[in-house]
Amino acid sequence: MSPLAVPTHRLDRMAIGLSGLCVVHCVASAVLLALLASAGSIVGAHWIHEVGLSLAMVMGVIALGRGIREHGFAMPSAIGGLGLGVMAGALTLPHDGSEALYTVVGVAILALGHRLNHIASE
């Protein structure tokens, strides 16, 4: 099934789930980095964050953009875009815990945007 054929509310739920997985990944990476430096370097690899951000951006553009078209409210997309921006900015931070903190904040803001989009689509 093409992402364009999936209902917006389902895309929002999938995006919120992806946000939850991101939080779990960030917390697990921080714990593993603190406990097991060699394993943490694999789990905390920079490319994982870049792939995750790319997936979040694609899902965000599709779900939040379609939401504007369906319900006409731009606020959920603006909030989601802010979350994506915080997540992208976190990629520029060092791996000292601040990256994980800002990523989690960005994920929470993005999930809020998707939740608002889901509510507006009902």
Backbone as a printed PyTorch tensor [residue, N CA C, xyz], in Angstrom:
tensor([[[  0.8450,  -1.1730,   0.0000],
         [  0.0000,   0.0000,   0.0000],
         [  0.8970,   1.2450,   0.0000]],

        [[  0.6560,   2.1130,  -0.9090],
         [  1.4090,   3.3520,  -1.0260],
         [  1.1440,   4.2560,   0.1790]],

        [[  2.1850,   4.9890,   0.6630],
         [  1.9530,   5.9090,   1.7700],
         [  0.8820,   6.9510,   1.4420]],

        [[  0.6990,   7.2370,   0.1820],
         [ -0.3030,   8.2190,  -0.2070],
         [ -1.7210,   7.6680,  -0.0900]],

        [[ -1.8570,   6.3170,  -0.0470],
         [ -3.1710,   5.7070,   0.0620],
         [ -3.5730,   5.4400,   1.5100]],

        [[ -2.6460,   5.6220,   2.4460],
         [ -2.9250,   5.3810,   3.8570],
         [ -3.6580,   6.5960,   4.4220]],

        [[ -4.7460,   6.3910,   5.1740],
         [ -5.4660,   7.5250,   5.7640],
         [ -4.5570,   8.3450,   6.6850]],

        [[ -4.7950,   9.6470,   6.7290],
         [ -3.9580,  10.5460,   7.5150],
         [ -3.9240,  10.1540,   8.9820]],

        [[ -5.0690,   9.7860,   9.5510],
         [ -5.0700,   9.4310,  10.9750],
         [ -4.2020,   8.2080,  11.2370]],

        [[ -4.1330,   7.2860,  10.2920],
         [ -3.2610,   6.1170,  10.4590],
         [ -1.7970,   6.5230,  10.3450]],

        [[ -1.4820,   7.4210,   9.4070],
         [ -0.1090,   7.9140,   9.2890],
         [  0.3160,   8.6310,  10.5600]],

        [[ -0.5970,   9.4250,  11.1440],
         [ -0.2730,  10.1120,  12.3900],
         [  0.0170,   9.1110,  13.5000]],

        [[ -0.7950,   8.0620,  13.5990],
         [ -0.5550,   7.0440,  14.6320],
         [  0.7720,   6.3410,  14.3950]],

        [[  1.0870,   6.0420,  13.1360],
         [  2.3700,   5.4030,  12.8250],
         [  3.5290,   6.3330,  13.1700]],

        [[  3.3700,   7.6270,  12.8860],
         [  4.4160,   8.5980,  13.1850],
         [  4.6100,   8.7510,  14.6940]],

        [[  3.5150,   8.7210,  15.4520],
         [  3.6310,   8.7810,  16.9110],
         [  4.3640,   7.5370,  17.4100]],

        [[  4.0590,   6.3860,  16.8360],
         [  4.7760,   5.1590,  17.1990],
         [  6.2550,   5.2560,  16.8820]],

        [[  6.5880,   5.8240,  15.7130],
         [  7.9840,   6.0210,  15.3470],
         [  8.6550,   6.9720,  16.3290]],

        [[  7.9340,   7.9990,  16.7680],
         [  8.4750,   8.9190,  17.7630],
         [  8.7760,   8.1910,  19.0670]],

        [[  7.8790,   7.2950,  19.4540],
         [  8.1080,   6.5040,  20.6610],
         [  9.3390,   5.6180,  20.5310]],

        [[  9.5050,   4.9930,  19.3730],
         [ 10.6950,   4.1780,  19.1400],
         [ 11.9540,   5.0330,  19.1990]],

        [[ 11.8640,   6.2540,  18.7160],
         [ 13.0070,   7.1670,  18.7590],
         [ 13.3960,   7.4740,  20.2030]],

        [[ 12.3930,   7.7230,  21.0410],
         [ 12.6690,   7.9950,  22.4590],
         [ 13.3420,   6.7790,  23.0940]],

        [[ 12.8010,   5.5920,  22.8250],
         [ 13.3950,   4.3720,  23.3770],
         [ 14.8320,   4.2340,  22.8980]],

        [[ 15.0730,   4.4860,  21.6170],
         [ 16.4240,   4.4020,  21.0630],
         [ 17.3700,   5.3880,  21.7470]],

        [[ 16.9000,   6.6310,  21.9210],
         [ 17.7630,   7.6570,  22.5210],
         [ 18.1080,   7.3150,  23.9670]],

        [[ 17.1260,   6.8790,  24.7230],
         [ 17.3740,   6.5190,  26.1170],
         [ 18.2920,   5.3040,  26.1860]],

        [[ 18.0050,   4.2890,  25.3580],
         [ 18.8470,   3.0890,  25.3520],
         [ 20.2730,   3.4230,  24.9270]],

        [[ 20.4270,   4.3080,  23.9490],
         [ 21.7650,   4.7010,  23.5020],
         [ 22.5280,   5.3980,  24.6180]],

        [[ 21.8520,   6.2920,  25.3170],
         [ 22.5270,   7.0030,  26.4050],
         [ 22.9540,   6.0370,  27.5050]],

        [[ 22.0790,   5.0810,  27.8440],
         [ 22.4190,   4.0900,  28.8770],
         [ 23.5640,   3.2090,  28.4010]],

        [[ 23.4640,   2.7310,  27.1510],
         [ 24.5280,   1.8750,  26.6350],
         [ 25.8470,   2.6180,  26.5020]],

        [[ 25.7980,   3.8780,  26.1100],
         [ 27.0360,   4.6540,  26.0210],
         [ 27.6810,   4.8020,  27.3890]],

        [[ 26.8520,   4.9600,  28.3960],
         [ 27.3800,   5.1050,  29.7490],
         [ 27.9360,   3.7850,  30.2830]],

        [[ 27.2950,   2.6660,  29.9340],
         [ 27.6770,   1.3740,  30.5020],
         [ 28.6700,   0.5910,  29.6450]],

        [[ 28.4470,   0.5740,  28.3660],
         [ 29.2530,  -0.2560,  27.4780],
         [ 29.7480,   0.5630,  26.2910]],

        [[ 30.9050,   1.1160,  26.4110],
         [ 31.4110,   2.0170,  25.3760],
         [ 31.4900,   1.3370,  24.0090]],

        [[ 31.8840,   0.0950,  23.9430],
         [ 32.0080,  -0.5620,  22.6410],
         [ 30.6390,  -0.8440,  22.0140]],

        [[ 29.6710,  -1.3180,  22.7960],
         [ 28.3240,  -1.5660,  22.2620],
         [ 27.6100,  -0.2590,  21.9810]],

        [[ 27.8630,   0.7350,  22.7920],
         [ 27.2300,   2.0310,  22.6060],
         [ 27.6250,   2.6950,  21.3090]],

        [[ 28.8380,   2.4280,  20.8490],
         [ 29.2740,   3.0470,  19.5960],
         [ 28.5080,   2.4860,  18.4090]],

        [[ 28.0480,   1.2510,  18.5060],
         [ 27.2490,   0.6630,  17.4220],
         [ 25.8270,   1.2050,  17.4770]],

        [[ 25.1960,   1.1330,  18.6510],
         [ 23.8160,   1.5770,  18.8000],
         [ 23.7020,   3.0880,  18.6300]],

        [[ 24.7070,   3.8120,  19.0850],
         [ 24.6800,   5.2650,  19.0020],
         [ 25.2960,   5.8150,  17.7290]],

        [[ 25.4510,   4.9780,  16.7220],
         [ 26.0650,   5.4090,  15.4710],
         [ 25.2830,   6.5750,  14.8650]],

        [[ 26.0190,   7.5190,  14.3210],
         [ 25.4080,   8.7380,  13.7860],
         [ 24.4440,   8.4390,  12.6430]],

        [[ 24.7410,   7.4310,  11.8270],
         [ 23.8810,   7.1290,  10.6820],
         [ 22.4930,   6.6790,  11.1250]],

        [[ 22.3720,   6.0540,  12.3040],
         [ 21.0560,   5.6420,  12.8020],
         [ 20.1920,   6.8780,  13.0240]],

        [[ 20.7880,   7.9350,  13.5780],
         [ 20.0460,   9.1660,  13.8210],
         [ 19.6410,   9.8290,  12.5060]],

        [[ 20.5320,   9.7940,  11.5330],
         [ 20.2220,  10.3980,  10.2420],
         [ 19.0990,   9.6500,   9.5220]],

        [[ 19.1150,   8.3250,   9.5860],
         [ 18.0500,   7.5240,   8.9720],
         [ 16.7280,   7.7730,   9.6950]],

        [[ 16.7680,   7.7960,  11.0260],
         [ 15.5540,   8.0550,  11.8070],
         [ 14.9640,   9.4140,  11.4990]],

        [[ 15.8170,  10.4430,  11.4120],
         [ 15.3390,  11.7800,  11.0770],
         [ 14.7580,  11.8070,   9.6700]],

        [[ 15.3880,  11.1020,   8.7470],
         [ 14.8680,  11.0580,   7.3730],
         [ 13.4820,  10.4170,   7.3390]],

        [[ 13.3130,   9.3070,   8.0590],
         [ 11.9950,   8.6700,   8.1280],
         [ 10.9660,   9.5970,   8.7610]],

        [[ 11.3550,  10.2720,   9.8360],
         [ 10.4340,  11.1950,  10.5140],
         [ 10.0400,  12.3360,   9.5840]],

        [[ 10.9830,  12.8300,   8.7950],
         [ 10.6790,  13.9330,   7.8870],
         [  9.7270,  13.4860,   6.7760]],

        [[  9.9610,  12.3050,   6.2210],
         [  9.0890,  11.8060,   5.1540],
         [  7.6750,  11.6020,   5.6900]],

        [[  7.5620,  10.9170,   6.8360],
         [  6.2380,  10.6860,   7.4180],
         [  5.5780,  11.9960,   7.8170]],

        [[  6.3700,  12.9270,   8.3460],
         [  5.8260,  14.2230,   8.7470],
         [  5.2780,  15.0040,   7.5670]],

        [[  6.0450,  15.0390,   6.4810],
         [  5.5970,  15.7720,   5.2950],
         [  4.3040,  15.1730,   4.7600]],

        [[  4.2500,  13.8440,   4.7010],
         [  3.0480,  13.2000,   4.1570],
         [  1.8550,  13.4000,   5.0840]],

        [[  2.0090,  13.0060,   6.3530],
         [  0.8630,  13.0390,   7.2850],
         [  0.4350,  14.4590,   7.6160]],

        [[  1.3860,  15.3080,   7.9730],
         [  1.0240,  16.6720,   8.3790],
         [  0.5720,  17.4970,   7.1740]],

        [[  1.2130,  17.2810,   6.0330],
         [  0.7980,  17.9900,   4.8180],
         [ -0.5980,  17.5980,   4.3760]],

        [[ -0.8870,  16.3140,   4.4170],
         [ -2.2430,  15.8670,   4.0660],
         [ -3.2570,  16.3690,   5.0710]],

        [[ -2.8260,  16.4860,   6.3330],
         [ -3.7350,  17.0150,   7.3500],
         [ -4.1770,  18.4270,   7.0270]],

        [[ -3.2450,  19.2620,   6.5890],
         [ -3.6150,  20.6360,   6.2070],
         [ -4.6500,  20.5990,   5.0860]],

        [[ -4.4180,  19.7310,   4.1110],
         [ -5.3440,  19.6260,   2.9880],
         [ -6.7210,  19.1400,   3.4250]],

        [[ -6.7580,  18.2110,   4.3890],
         [ -8.0300,  17.6300,   4.8130],
         [ -8.8070,  18.5250,   5.7680]],

        [[ -8.1410,  19.0730,   6.7900],
         [ -8.8810,  19.8330,   7.8060],
         [ -8.6040,  21.3260,   7.7790]],

        [[ -7.5860,  21.7500,   7.0470],
         [ -7.3420,  23.1680,   6.8610],
         [ -6.5990,  23.8830,   7.9840]],

        [[ -6.1760,  23.1630,   9.0080],
         [ -5.4510,  23.7860,  10.1160],
         [ -3.9460,  23.6130,   9.9310]],

        [[ -3.2030,  24.7060,   9.9960],
         [ -1.7570,  24.6560,   9.8140],
         [ -1.0040,  24.4530,  11.1260]],

        [[ -1.6620,  24.6910,  12.2700],
         [ -0.9690,  24.6020,  13.5610],
         [ -0.3110,  23.2350,  13.7940]],

        [[ -0.9880,  22.0930,  13.5520],
         [ -0.3130,  20.8100,  13.7770],
         [  0.9670,  20.6720,  12.9460]],

        [[  0.9300,  21.1410,  11.7050],
         [  2.1160,  21.0630,  10.8550],
         [  3.2190,  21.9880,  11.3370]],

        [[  2.8410,  23.1590,  11.8280],
         [  3.8460,  24.0960,  12.3510],
         [  4.5280,  23.5100,  13.5860]],

        [[  3.7400,  22.9050,  14.4680],
         [  4.3190,  22.2860,  15.6660],
         [  5.1850,  21.0980,  15.2720]],

        [[  4.6890,  20.2630,  14.3600],
         [  5.4760,  19.1310,  13.8870],
         [  6.7700,  19.5800,  13.2290]],

        [[  6.7030,  20.6480,  12.4450],
         [  7.9120,  21.1820,  11.8090],
         [  8.9170,  21.6870,  12.8280]],

        [[  8.4370,  22.3050,  13.8890],
         [  9.3250,  22.7400,  14.9680],
         [ 10.0250,  21.5360,  15.5850]],

        [[  9.2720,  20.4680,  15.8370],
         [  9.8720,  19.2540,  16.3910],
         [ 10.9320,  18.6760,  15.4760]],

        [[ 10.6460,  18.6310,  14.1720],
         [ 11.6390,  18.1400,  13.2140],
         [ 12.8870,  19.0240,  13.2130]],

        [[ 12.6800,  20.3370,  13.3440],
         [ 13.8210,  21.2570,  13.3970],
         [ 14.6900,  21.0290,  14.6220]],

        [[ 14.0570,  20.8000,  15.7630],
         [ 14.8210,  20.5190,  16.9890],
         [ 15.5900,  19.2010,  16.8240]],

        [[ 14.9250,  18.2050,  16.2270],
         [ 15.6000,  16.9240,  15.9950],
         [ 16.7890,  17.0930,  15.0430]],

        [[ 16.6120,  17.8580,  13.9880],
         [ 17.7080,  18.0930,  13.0410],
         [ 18.8450,  18.8520,  13.7160]],

        [[ 18.4930,  19.8380,  14.5350],
         [ 19.5230,  20.5790,  15.2560],
         [ 20.2860,  19.7010,  16.2260]],

        [[ 19.6160,  18.7120,  16.7980],
         [ 20.2820,  17.8070,  17.7390],
         [ 21.3890,  17.0050,  17.0630]],

        [[ 21.2590,  16.7690,  15.7490],
         [ 22.3040,  16.0290,  15.0360],
         [ 23.6330,  16.7830,  15.0130]],

        [[ 23.5950,  18.0780,  15.2300],
         [ 24.8220,  18.8700,  15.1990],
         [ 25.5210,  18.9120,  16.5530]],

        [[ 24.8880,  18.3700,  17.5800],
         [ 25.4460,  18.4110,  18.9330],
         [ 26.3670,  17.2250,  19.1780]],

        [[ 27.3160,  17.3710,  20.1190],
         [ 28.2100,  16.2520,  20.4380],
         [ 27.4610,  15.1290,  21.1580]],

        [[ 28.0310,  13.9370,  21.1110],
         [ 27.4430,  12.7660,  21.7700],
         [ 27.7720,  12.7700,  23.2630]],

        [[ 27.3650,  13.8090,  23.9670],
         [ 27.6610,  13.8900,  25.4030],
         [ 26.3850,  13.8570,  26.2370]],

        [[ 25.3040,  13.4440,  25.6560],
         [ 24.0290,  13.4130,  26.3550],
         [ 23.1130,  14.5440,  25.9080]],

        [[ 23.7020,  15.6530,  25.4720],
         [ 22.8720,  16.7760,  25.0310],
         [ 22.1370,  16.4350,  23.7350]],

        [[ 22.7720,  15.6640,  22.8640],
         [ 22.1110,  15.2700,  21.6150],
         [ 20.8580,  14.4570,  21.9250]],

        [[ 20.9770,  13.4960,  22.8280],
         [ 19.8220,  12.6640,  23.1830],
         [ 18.7230,  13.5020,  23.8250]],

        [[ 19.0980,  14.4250,  24.6850],
         [ 18.1100,  15.2730,  25.3530],
         [ 17.3350,  16.1100,  24.3390]],

        [[ 18.0430,  16.7830,  23.4400],
         [ 17.3730,  17.6150,  22.4430],
         [ 16.5690,  16.7700,  21.4570]],

        [[ 17.0560,  15.5740,  21.1340],
         [ 16.3000,  14.6950,  20.2470],
         [ 14.9870,  14.2920,  20.8900]],

        [[ 15.0220,  13.9280,  22.1650],
         [ 13.8050,  13.5440,  22.8730],
         [ 12.8220,  14.7100,  22.9320]],

        [[ 13.3250,  15.9170,  23.1680],
         [ 12.4540,  17.1020,  23.1810],
         [ 11.8300,  17.2980,  21.7960]],

        [[ 12.6430,  17.1850,  20.7490],
         [ 12.1350,  17.3270,  19.3830],
         [ 11.1090,  16.2630,  19.0380]],

        [[ 11.3620,  15.0310,  19.4600],
         [ 10.4280,  13.9310,  19.2110],
         [  9.1000,  14.2020,  19.9170]],

        [[  9.1640,  14.7060,  21.1490],
         [  7.9330,  15.0000,  21.8930],
         [  7.1220,  16.0940,  21.1990]],

        [[  7.8060,  17.1190,  20.7050],
         [  7.1120,  18.2030,  19.9980],
         [  6.5030,  17.6710,  18.6990]],

        [[  7.2610,  16.8490,  17.9700],
         [  6.7530,  16.2630,  16.7330],
         [  5.5460,  15.3680,  17.0070]],

        [[  5.6210,  14.5460,  18.0490],
         [  4.4890,  13.6780,  18.3990],
         [  3.2620,  14.5160,  18.7520]],

        [[  3.4690,  15.6450,  19.4270],
         [  2.3500,  16.5410,  19.7290],
         [  1.7140,  17.0560,  18.4390]],

        [[  2.5350,  17.4380,  17.4680],
         [  2.0110,  17.8930,  16.1800],
         [  1.1820,  16.8140,  15.5030]],

        [[  1.6900,  15.5620,  15.5240],
         [  0.9310,  14.4690,  14.9320],
         [ -0.3590,  14.2070,  15.7080]],

        [[ -0.3010,  14.3080,  17.0190],
         [ -1.5140,  14.0900,  17.8250],
         [ -2.5610,  15.1630,  17.5110]],

        [[ -2.1450,  16.4160,  17.4200],
         [ -3.0660,  17.4950,  17.0730],
         [ -3.6450,  17.2980,  15.6750]],

        [[ -2.8030,  16.8260,  14.7600],
         [ -3.2550,  16.5430,  13.3990],
         [ -4.2990,  15.4250,  13.4210]],

        [[ -4.0520,  14.4230,  14.2310],
         [ -4.9910,  13.2980,  14.3650],
         [ -6.3190,  13.7730,  14.9210]],

        [[ -6.2680,  14.6010,  15.9510],
         [ -7.4980,  15.1390,  16.5550],
         [ -8.2740,  15.9850,  15.5500]],

        [[ -7.5580,  16.8410,  14.8130],
         [ -8.2180,  17.7230,  13.8330],
         [ -8.8290,  16.9200,  12.6840]],

        [[ -8.2810,  15.7490,  12.4120],
         [ -8.7880,  14.9270,  11.3000],
         [-10.0210,  14.1270,  11.6790]],

        [[-10.3600,  14.0620,  12.9600],
         [-11.5150,  13.2650,  13.3940],
         [-12.8090,  13.9290,  13.0540]]])
